[in-house]
Amino acid sequence: MKVFMSLCAALVLAWPGAALARTEIHFWHAMTGALGDALETQVKQFNESQGEYEVKPLRKGTYPETLTAAIAAYRQKNPPHLVQVFEVGTQTMMLSGAVYPVYELMQHNEIKIDWNDFIKPVVGYYTKDGKLYSMPYNSSTPIFYYNKDAFKKAGLDPEKPPRTWPEVEAYAKKIIAAGGAKCGFSTGWPSWTMVENMHATHDQPFASKHNGFDAVEGVELLINREFGLKHVGALNGWQKDNVYSYGGRQGTADPKFVNGDCAMYIQSSALISGFSKSIKFDWGTGELPHWGGRYPKATSIIGGATLWVLKGKPQAEYRGAAKFLEYLAKPEQQMWWHVNTGYLAISNTAVRNLEQGYHFVKNPKQYTAFAQLTGLPPTAPAALKDAKKAAPPKPERVATPNSSGLRLGNFVQIRDVIESELENVFNGKKPVKQGLDDAVAKSNALLKEFAATYKQ
Amino acid sequence: MKRTVFPNRWLPYLLVLPQLAVTIVFFFWPAAKSLYLSVFKSPPFGGRDVFVGLDNFTALLRDREYYESVLNSFVFALGVTGLSVVGGLVIAVLANQKIRGLAFYRTALLWPYGIAPAVAGIIFLFIFHPAYGILPYFLSFVTAYEFNWLLKGWVAMTLVILATSWTHLGYNIAFFLAGLQAIPASVMEAASVDGAPPLKKFTAITVPLISPVTFYLVVVNMVFAFFSSFGVIHAVTHGGPGNATEIMVFKLWKDGFIGLNLGSSAAQSVILMAVVIGLTMLQFRVAEKRVTY
């Protein structure tokens, strides 16, 4: 025992003094696989870039598991400095009283970041009264994927994805008739892509009080109105002749597109890199289809996660968290993250640099999401070579309060409720109107309960 | 029965202490904590626990979806218990014959019990998934009917019952095998001499003689289906489609850990505890009378 003790003491003494002096910053996250590797590499780069702080990343499971773990740790008064929380947890975090808002953190540490340089729909999702509460980290938006081989087989132009829903329907029927695929299109994350983003891109409110941005109390869902009924009704009708094929929640429908069953797919832009490895046929991306007519064309909304700073640590240590966030906000880090993960680079400077480096010319698929979020035409990259000479492209989509994000309490359950009711509609258990009415009624009860919890 | 008398007064208490400690730490303490939480409403990050009396319970009793989850639990538990106890008995009787390779069969039959429920769920996904499963692919040659459990509730329920029963089969087989081997050979031989056909021997001798085992397994399987069947459902259906496979234990996990509604989740666990205690007591009252020890 004595020998062991002295060995330990020797080890401690022999440890490089620098390492002892470094302040550890704990960072809990939910990134797996290649994304987890990219995160670790980025953290390592930060740690090597300075000698004062050492960020220690720790994977805590899925997004909900990471949040639950952080809550448990906070309640036991030993929280991590930084925790990655998915976008639907935003309202819960903002009202928790447990967070150290990013704008405050930066002020206290006298770090200046020009948030105006960041893409509006991303920063806006996490901003309250003009102040940024959490640091956007991995952001994406749903886009349209299509199988070029199936298009060719049906005699369709493989370089022209459909831009309206009637076109999607017509193309799907042609492709099925020509034997190009078994089904027209499928969807990932049904609530996010088909309900939340469809309302946003058509400038329709998803919930009252500006999608919950204006108040906690009295917020109600509005998805059972004319537009919601029209869109879900169309999806339901398309199911019968396989124009639309429901493939489950989250990413469970991915195989339908990857193995060629469905010719078109709507899923997060973050899947581009994964699809590049797994898809054997020729494929492309396009913007989300639109109903046209009297609906304005608006920008889409984001998904993904941000980094929240939790209270309860010694004040001095927060400087390390602030330095790390400052590092992540740098254009070159934004570019690195985008190229290595497929998530969006979210500062305009980073996007401009990527353009000048011909990144989008070489990877046109990566441009779709930027165009859709900033309102630019979806096929700009080829012209960007001469961006300085040519006139700047004219925006095609407007940014409106309906398209700047959703801020709802109990949002995780609300998504669950919406997806359950969509399933009840698609399997014929309920008519469209009743399904959406039930989804709204249940969600409103959840919103009311959330408001009651935070009022007391 | 012979009574053991300990010379030292404290020794018996010391001997049961580890078991008691485990029960207190892993059962009584969490149960008490659930009871406490079930009468409060508290925001996820804590700080402001508000006493709400029985509000969490009345909210549940007014919620139609909660009744659906209770109904689902009973369908699920009866399905799993029926299938895995009857299936276990049939397989155990077959494995109790004098056949070649017996040791291998017996070992192989126990394997599924060693598989984690989540892994079992993933195996079933690979077999049954409408998009990439092998079985729907073959079924599509035979019938035009789509067994798409992403949309069809009853298919989803059947699937999770099958998967859960399969993981629990090995446990039941082990107990039935032990029970079957405890049946005295002389009784069976006497029946054979009297000319009883195999089925008659099974119903008149085997079933009554292993009734204590059957009773034990029914109770344990019910408790298992109500409490510990979370893994398969989480991996395969996630409670869907709609809420077709959302059983009580899944709903309370979802409301507590995903929804962060601790009060309601605690109230649900209290109700679940009461249901299972009630069921077990009922089984002891009613079914045990038919058991011959």
Contacts between the chains, C-beta under 8 A, distances in Angstrom:
chain1	res1	chain2	res2	distance
A	64	B	257	6.4
A	64	B	258	4.9
A	65	B	257	7.7
A	67	B	260	7.8
A	68	B	257	5.2
A	68	B	260	7.6
A	71	B	44	5.2
A	71	B	45	5.8
A	71	B	46	8.0
A	71	B	260	7.1
A	74	B	45	5.7
A	74	B	46	7.5
A	75	B	45	7.1
A	75	B	46	4.8
A	92	B	44	6.2
A	92	B	260	6.6
A	95	B	43	7.6
A	96	B	43	6.8
A	96	B	44	6.7
A	96	B	45	4.1
A	97	B	43	8.0
A	97	B	45	6.5
A	97	B	47	6.1
A	98	B	45	4.2
A	98	B	47	8.0
A	246	B	150	6.7
A	246	B	151	6.1
A	247	B	131	6.3
A	247	B	150	6.7
A	248	B	150	4.3
A	248	B	240	7.6
A	249	B	238	6.8
A	249	B	240	6.8
A	252	B	131	7.3
A	252	B	150	7.1
A	253	B	131	6.9
A	255	B	129	7.8
A	255	B	131	4.2
A	255	B	132	4.6
A	256	B	131	5.1
A	259	B	131	7.4
A	259	B	132	6.9
A	261	B	131	7.0
A	410	B	259	6.4
A	410	B	261	7.6
A	412	B	258	5.3
A	412	B	259	6.1
A	412	B	260	7.9
A	413	B	254	7.8
A	413	B	255	7.5
A	413	B	258	7.1
A	413	B	259	4.5
A	413	B	261	7.9
A	416	B	254	7.3
A	416	B	258	7.5
A	419	B	240	7.5
A	420	B	240	6.5
A	420	B	241	7.7
A	420	B	242	5.0
A	420	B	243	5.7
A	421	B	242	7.5
A	423	B	150	7.8
A	423	B	151	6.2
A	423	B	240	5.9
A	423	B	241	4.0
A	423	B	242	4.8
A	424	B	241	7.7
A	424	B	242	4.5
A	426	B	151	5.7
A	427	B	151	4.1
A	427	B	152	6.0
A	427	B	153	7.1
A	427	B	241	6.1
A	427	B	242	7.3
A	429	B	153	7.7
A	429	B	242	6.5
A	442	B	65	7.6
A	449	B	261	7.4
A	452	B	41	7.5
A	453	B	41	5.9
A	453	B	42	7.7
A	453	B	43	5.3
A	454	B	43	6.3
A	456	B	41	7.4
A	456	B	48	6.3
A	456	B	50	4.9
